[in-house]
Structures are given as structure tokens and as C-alpha cells.
Amino acid sequence: GTYWSIDATYTGNNYTGLQLLKGTWNGTNVDWTVNQTFSPNFNTDINGTPAMSSVSYSIAFDPTGQIGWIVFLSHLNGPVTNYQYYPIFYQTTDGGTTWSSPIEVDLSTFSSITSNLTTGVASAAFDIDLAVDANGNPHTIFNVCSGGNIDYTILSEEWMGACHLHYNGASWEADILGE
């Protein structure tokens, strides 16, 4: 009887965050309300190109409906200075009542990814999907590649692979599924 959806919030000039919608079945239809708006300190615009304009976001819960994760592609402002796409997560452990601060996963920390790069920097490539296992751990699938020297670009002539990024309850792991 509970439904979840997530969408980007857009001001007409910039993407400013994400809007989490919660739906409740009323016997005939789903009544939607805004559960929460996320406005992380993330890059919203580089050289006139919205950083979220061509990326995806997803939400999923474990079988109990209590542990949920949100993921989207961008990067948080701060120590990372190359403008490439990284998975950014939020977690709930109380059925969506409260959510964690954003958790950015730096793809350049995984040798399974960096050992394949001959040039550029590690980057996700535009689309990501999410599932949550019975232990409440997130699993994502996305393309990983060499990011270019121009903001949010990829080097299409360089290596690209399918990546399974997941949390094992203690640390993040990145497995390359194919090239």
C-alpha cells in the first residue's frame, strides 16, 4: 500500500536537488505527497550545463520496507575537483521517516576500476539502477568509464565497463561485470 518515487527539482535554470514522493493507496488510486526534498551541496551547473540533466536517480527498499536507499549521479562540492559523475546515496532505516546525509562514493578508490583506465579519471556514465538486498545493503549497476578533461564528459574511445557497486555492511565494493 506504500509507493515511492523520486524526481529532480528544477528551477528553470538549475537542478537543485531531489524530491521524494510517497504514495498511499486509497482503495481506488494512489495519493501522492512530498515526503522530503534533498538539497545536498552538490554541483548543480558547470559552464551552463546542468549537472543532473542527463543522469538518473533511483530508490529501493529491502523486503521489510524499513531500510531504503536513494542513489543519484553527480558529485558533491568539496575535495573532489574533477567534475565527473559519482554515485551519491541516502539511506533510511525507519521506513523513510528520516534519511542520512549524502554519501558520495569516489570511484577512483577502486583498483577494479582504475586498473582499466589508461587516461582520464574514473566516472560513471549517465545511468544507474538500484536494488536493496534482504540485509538492507544497496546494489547498483552502471557503466563506468574514463572521464574526460572537460566537465562531465567521457572519453568514448577509452575503456568502459559495467560496474556492480555495492555495500557489504562494512565497506563499498566495485566489481566489473563486463567490458
Buried (B, 14 or more C-beta within 10 A) or exposed (E): EEEBEBEBBBEEEBBBBBBBBBBEEEEEEBEEEEBBEBEBEBBBBEEEEBBBEEBBBBBBBBEEEBBBBBBBBBBBEEEBEBBBBBBBBBBBBEBBEEBEEBBBBBBBEBEBBEEBBEEBBBBBBBBBEBBBBEEBBBBBBBBBBBBBEEBBBBBEEBBBBBBBBBBEEEEBEBEBEEE
